[in-house]
Amino acid sequence: MIDEDDLSPALLGGSVIGGIQSADAVEDDASSTVALEELERLTIQRVFDKVSGNKARAGELLGISRATLYRKLKRYQIPSNLPAEKVPS
């Protein structure tokens, strides 16, 4: 039977010594998470701007519910109250 000790550190997600990830592997995981969160924030911001703050449409385009969109807007501190368009007089 193959168990964890038979796998290479690369397959286990980083350098593993005695079942414990090295500091470099943990640091790489942390920076990957930060990069992924930044990508998500930028994507949400871009879509939200594209639909002029229409939360229902933004959620549709992103494939998430409005409730999830609200949570992510709050988490990433993206203003959800865009100023209303000025109507020409």
C-alpha positions as CSV (number, residue, x, y, z in Angstrom):
1,M,0.0,0.0,0.0
2,I,1.3,3.5,-0.9
3,D,1.1,6.0,1.9
4,E,2.2,9.6,2.4
5,D,5.8,8.7,3.1
6,D,6.1,7.1,-0.4
7,L,5.2,10.4,-2.2
8,S,7.6,13.1,-3.2
9,P,7.5,16.5,-1.4
10,A,6.4,18.0,-4.7
11,L,3.3,15.8,-4.8
12,L,2.5,16.7,-1.2
13,G,2.5,20.4,-2.0
14,G,5.9,21.5,-0.9
15,S,9.0,20.5,1.0
16,V,8.0,18.1,3.7
17,I,10.4,16.8,6.3
18,G,9.0,14.3,8.8
19,G,5.4,15.2,7.9
20,I,5.9,18.9,8.6
21,Q,6.0,21.5,5.8
22,S,9.1,23.6,5.5
23,A,8.8,27.4,6.2
24,D,9.3,28.0,2.4
25,A,6.3,25.8,1.5
26,V,4.1,27.5,4.0
27,E,5.3,31.0,2.8
28,D,4.6,29.9,-0.8
29,D,1.1,28.8,0.2
30,A,0.5,32.2,1.9
31,S,1.7,34.2,-1.1
32,S,-0.5,32.1,-3.4
33,T,-3.5,32.7,-1.3
34,V,-2.8,36.5,-1.3
35,A,-2.3,36.5,-5.0
36,L,-5.6,34.5,-5.5
37,E,-7.5,36.9,-3.2
38,E,-6.1,39.9,-5.1
39,L,-7.1,38.4,-8.4
40,E,-10.6,37.8,-7.1
41,R,-10.9,41.3,-5.7
42,L,-9.7,42.8,-9.1
43,T,-12.2,40.6,-11.0
44,I,-15.1,41.6,-8.8
45,Q,-14.1,45.3,-9.0
46,R,-13.9,45.1,-12.8
47,V,-17.2,43.4,-13.3
48,F,-18.9,45.6,-10.7
49,D,-17.6,48.7,-12.6
50,K,-18.7,47.2,-16.0
51,V,-22.3,46.8,-14.8
52,S,-22.4,50.2,-13.2
53,G,-22.9,48.7,-9.7
54,N,-25.8,46.4,-10.7
55,K,-25.4,43.8,-8.0
56,A,-27.8,41.3,-9.5
57,R,-26.0,41.5,-12.9
58,A,-22.5,41.4,-11.4
59,G,-23.5,38.3,-9.4
60,E,-24.8,36.7,-12.6
61,L,-21.6,37.4,-14.5
62,L,-19.4,36.2,-11.7
63,G,-21.6,33.1,-11.2
64,I,-22.3,33.9,-7.5
65,S,-25.4,34.9,-5.6
66,R,-26.1,38.5,-4.6
67,A,-25.6,37.5,-0.9
68,T,-22.1,36.1,-1.8
69,L,-21.4,39.3,-3.8
70,Y,-22.3,41.4,-0.8
71,R,-20.0,39.5,1.4
72,K,-17.1,39.8,-1.0
73,L,-17.7,43.5,-1.6
74,K,-17.5,44.0,2.2
75,R,-14.5,41.7,2.6
76,Y,-12.5,43.4,-0.2
77,Q,-13.8,46.9,0.8
78,I,-15.3,47.6,-2.6
79,P,-17.8,50.5,-2.4
80,S,-21.2,49.1,-3.3
81,N,-23.0,52.5,-3.3
82,L,-21.9,53.9,-6.6
83,P,-23.2,57.5,-7.2
84,A,-26.4,57.6,-9.3
85,E,-25.9,58.8,-12.9
86,K,-26.7,62.4,-13.4
87,V,-29.6,63.0,-15.6
88,P,-29.0,65.9,-18.1
89,S,-31.3,68.8,-17.4
